[in-house]
Amino acid sequence: MNVEKKIMVFNSVDPCQKFMFEGDIIERVQTFNYLGILFETTPNLDSAVEHLVVVSRRSLFALNRRYVELRIMDVKLRCDLFNTLVLSTASYTYEIWVDSKKIEAIEVVYRGFLKSLLRVRKTTSTSIVLAEFGKFPFEHFARGQTLLYYNHVSTVTKDYILGKAWEAQLAMLIAGKKCWAGSIEKWLLQNQPQEVAGFSASGSITVGNDTSACSNSCAPSGDY
C-alpha cells in the first residue's frame, strides 16, 4: 500500500478481497509504477522490463531528433548522450531482473543504436558491428555488475534491511522456491568458470591479457 491509499496484492487467491484503512476501502490495483518500475500482481518483472524497453525506445526516438536539430555529428558525444538518456533507462535495476531473455530486449535497442551510427543495415552481423566499436554485448557488462551486486548483498549484516532481504532469499533457496539468489547461482553453475572469472571487483573486464575499464561508454574506445 502507498500514501495514495492504493494496494496491490501479489499472488492473491481472492481477487475480490477488500482492504480497509482508517475506515475507508482501499483501491485495489493490478499494476503500480514505483520509482520507474512497473509492478504487476504476477511474481515476475517481465512487464517491468517491457515497460523500460518501450520508454527507452521513445527516448531514443526523441534523442535522434535532437541529433538532427542540433547537428550533433560527433560519435563520442552521441554515445555519451545515448548512455545517459537511453541505456540508463533501458537497463534500470537490471541487477534484479537480469536474465538472457530479458537482456535480449535491451540488446536490440543497444545494437540498433550502434548500427544506426555506422549507417548499416539491420541485418548486418552484430559481431562485425561490435568489433568496429571495440565492444562486448551488453550482457557481459550486466552479468558482471550483477555478480558484484550479488557479492555485496551476501556480505551485508542482518542489522540492515538489505541484509534481512538476503536472509529471506537464502530461506527461499533452501526451501527450493524460485528466487533471485537461486537464479544467479543457477547461471553460475551453467556457465564455465572462465566466463565468470573475467570480471574483477573493480568492474573491469579481462579478455586475454588485456584489461579494460567496464564502462557505459559507446565510443570506439569503450569496452562493452
JOZI-V853944 format. One record per residue. N is the residue number from 0. RES is the residue in one small letter. BURIAL is # if it has 16 or more other C-alpha atoms within 10 Angstrom, else .. D_FIRST is the distance of its C-alpha to the first C-alpha in whole Angstrom. Layout:
n->N res->RES burial->BURIAL d_first->D_FIRST
n->N res->RES burial->BURIAL d_first->D_FIRST
//
This chain:
n->0 res->m burial->. d_first->0
n->1 res->n burial->. d_first->4
n->2 res->v burial->. d_first->7
n->3 res->e burial->. d_first->8
n->4 res->k burial->. d_first->6
n->5 res->k burial->. d_first->5
n->6 res->i burial-># d_first->4
n->7 res->m burial-># d_first->7
n->8 res->v burial-># d_first->9
n->9 res->f burial->. d_first->12
n->10 res->n burial->. d_first->15
n->11 res->s burial->. d_first->15
n->12 res->v burial->. d_first->18
n->13 res->d burial->. d_first->17
n->14 res->p burial->. d_first->16
n->15 res->c burial->. d_first->16
n->16 res->q burial->. d_first->14
n->17 res->k burial->. d_first->13
n->18 res->f burial->. d_first->10
n->19 res->m burial->. d_first->11
n->20 res->f burial->. d_first->10
n->21 res->e burial->. d_first->13
n->22 res->g burial->. d_first->15
n->23 res->d burial->. d_first->13
n->24 res->i burial->. d_first->12
n->25 res->i burial-># d_first->9
n->26 res->e burial->. d_first->9
n->27 res->r burial-># d_first->9
n->28 res->v burial->. d_first->10
n->29 res->q burial->. d_first->12
n->30 res->t burial-># d_first->12
n->31 res->f burial-># d_first->10
n->32 res->n burial->. d_first->12
n->33 res->y burial->. d_first->11
n->34 res->l burial->. d_first->14
n->35 res->g burial->. d_first->17
n->36 res->i burial-># d_first->15
n->37 res->l burial-># d_first->15
n->38 res->f burial-># d_first->13
n->39 res->e burial-># d_first->13
n->40 res->t burial->. d_first->13
n->41 res->t burial->. d_first->16
n->42 res->p burial->. d_first->17
n->43 res->n burial->. d_first->19
n->44 res->l burial-># d_first->19
n->45 res->d burial->. d_first->21
n->46 res->s burial->. d_first->20
n->47 res->a burial-># d_first->19
n->48 res->v burial-># d_first->22
n->49 res->e burial-># d_first->24
n->50 res->h burial-># d_first->22
n->51 res->l burial-># d_first->23
n->52 res->v burial-># d_first->26
n->53 res->v burial-># d_first->26
n->54 res->v burial-># d_first->25
n->55 res->s burial-># d_first->28
n->56 res->r burial-># d_first->30
n->57 res->r burial->. d_first->30
n->58 res->s burial-># d_first->30
n->59 res->l burial-># d_first->33
n->60 res->f burial->. d_first->35
n->61 res->a burial->. d_first->34
n->62 res->l burial-># d_first->36
n->63 res->n burial-># d_first->39
n->64 res->r burial->. d_first->40
n->65 res->r burial->. d_first->39
n->66 res->y burial->. d_first->42
n->67 res->v burial->. d_first->44
n->68 res->e burial->. d_first->44
n->69 res->l burial->. d_first->44
n->70 res->r burial->. d_first->47
n->71 res->i burial->. d_first->45
n->72 res->m burial->. d_first->47
n->73 res->d burial->. d_first->47
n->74 res->v burial->. d_first->45
n->75 res->k burial->. d_first->44
n->76 res->l burial->. d_first->42
n->77 res->r burial-># d_first->41
n->78 res->c burial-># d_first->39
n->79 res->d burial-># d_first->38
n->80 res->l burial-># d_first->36
n->81 res->f burial-># d_first->35
n->82 res->n burial-># d_first->34
n->83 res->t burial->. d_first->32
n->84 res->l burial-># d_first->31
n->85 res->v burial-># d_first->30
n->86 res->l burial-># d_first->30
n->87 res->s burial->. d_first->28
n->88 res->t burial-># d_first->25
n->89 res->a burial-># d_first->26
n->90 res->s burial-># d_first->26
n->91 res->y burial-># d_first->23
n->92 res->t burial->. d_first->21
n->93 res->y burial-># d_first->24
n->94 res->e burial-># d_first->25
n->95 res->i burial->. d_first->22
n->96 res->w burial-># d_first->22
n->97 res->v burial-># d_first->26
n->98 res->d burial-># d_first->28
n->99 res->s burial->. d_first->32
n->100 res->k burial->. d_first->30
n->101 res->k burial-># d_first->28
n->102 res->i burial-># d_first->30
n->103 res->e burial->. d_first->32
n->104 res->a burial-># d_first->30
n->105 res->i burial-># d_first->30
n->106 res->e burial-># d_first->34
n->107 res->v burial->. d_first->35
n->108 res->v burial-># d_first->34
n->109 res->y burial-># d_first->35
n->110 res->r burial-># d_first->39
n->111 res->g burial->. d_first->39
n->112 res->f burial-># d_first->39
n->113 res->l burial-># d_first->42
n->114 res->k burial-># d_first->44
n->115 res->s burial->. d_first->43
n->116 res->l burial->. d_first->45
n->117 res->l burial->. d_first->48
n->118 res->r burial->. d_first->48
n->119 res->v burial->. d_first->49
n->120 res->r burial->. d_first->48
n->121 res->k burial->. d_first->44
n->122 res->t burial->. d_first->46
n->123 res->t burial->. d_first->48
n->124 res->s burial->. d_first->47
n->125 res->t burial->. d_first->44
n->126 res->s burial->. d_first->46
n->127 res->i burial->. d_first->49
n->128 res->v burial-># d_first->46
n->129 res->l burial-># d_first->45
n->130 res->a burial->. d_first->48
n->131 res->e burial->. d_first->49
n->132 res->f burial-># d_first->46
n->133 res->g burial->. d_first->46
n->134 res->k burial-># d_first->43
n->135 res->f burial-># d_first->41
n->136 res->p burial-># d_first->38
n->137 res->f burial-># d_first->35
n->138 res->e burial-># d_first->34
n->139 res->h burial-># d_first->36
n->140 res->f burial-># d_first->35
n->141 res->a burial-># d_first->31
n->142 res->r burial-># d_first->32
n->143 res->g burial-># d_first->34
n->144 res->q burial-># d_first->31
n->145 res->t burial-># d_first->29
n->146 res->l burial-># d_first->31
n->147 res->l burial-># d_first->31
n->148 res->y burial->. d_first->28
n->149 res->y burial-># d_first->28
n->150 res->n burial->. d_first->31
n->151 res->h burial->. d_first->29
n->152 res->v burial-># d_first->26
n->153 res->s burial-># d_first->28
n->154 res->t burial->. d_first->30
n->155 res->v burial-># d_first->27
n->156 res->t burial->. d_first->27
n->157 res->k burial->. d_first->25
n->158 res->d burial->. d_first->24
n->159 res->y burial->. d_first->22
n->160 res->i burial->. d_first->18
n->161 res->l burial-># d_first->20
n->162 res->g burial-># d_first->23
n->163 res->k burial->. d_first->21
n->164 res->a burial->. d_first->19
n->165 res->w burial-># d_first->23
n->166 res->e burial-># d_first->23
n->167 res->a burial->. d_first->21
n->168 res->q burial-># d_first->22
n->169 res->l burial-># d_first->26
n->170 res->a burial->. d_first->25
n->171 res->m burial-># d_first->24
n->172 res->l burial-># d_first->27
n->173 res->i burial->. d_first->29
n->174 res->a burial->. d_first->28
n->175 res->g burial->. d_first->29
n->176 res->k burial->. d_first->25
n->177 res->k burial->. d_first->24
n->178 res->c burial-># d_first->23
n->179 res->w burial-># d_first->23
n->180 res->a burial-># d_first->26
n->181 res->g burial-># d_first->28
n->182 res->s burial->. d_first->28
n->183 res->i burial-># d_first->29
n->184 res->e burial->. d_first->32
n->185 res->k burial->. d_first->33
n->186 res->w burial->. d_first->33
n->187 res->l burial->. d_first->35
n->188 res->l burial->. d_first->38
n->189 res->q burial->. d_first->38
n->190 res->n burial->. d_first->40
n->191 res->q burial->. d_first->43
n->192 res->p burial->. d_first->43
n->193 res->q burial->. d_first->44
n->194 res->e burial->. d_first->41
n->195 res->v burial-># d_first->39
n->196 res->a burial->. d_first->42
n->197 res->g burial-># d_first->42
n->198 res->f burial-># d_first->39
n->199 res->s burial-># d_first->40
n->200 res->a burial->. d_first->37
n->201 res->s burial->. d_first->38
n->202 res->g burial-># d_first->37
n->203 res->s burial-># d_first->40
n->204 res->i burial-># d_first->41
n->205 res->t burial-># d_first->45
n->206 res->v burial->. d_first->47
n->207 res->g burial->. d_first->50
n->208 res->n burial->. d_first->52
n->209 res->d burial->. d_first->50
n->210 res->t burial->. d_first->47
n->211 res->s burial->. d_first->45
n->212 res->a burial->. d_first->41
n->213 res->c burial-># d_first->38
n->214 res->s burial->. d_first->37
n->215 res->n burial-># d_first->35
n->216 res->s burial-># d_first->39
n->217 res->c burial-># d_first->40
n->218 res->a burial-># d_first->43
n->219 res->p burial-># d_first->46
n->220 res->s burial->. d_first->46
n->221 res->g burial-># d_first->43
n->222 res->d burial-># d_first->42
n->223 res->y burial-># d_first->39
//
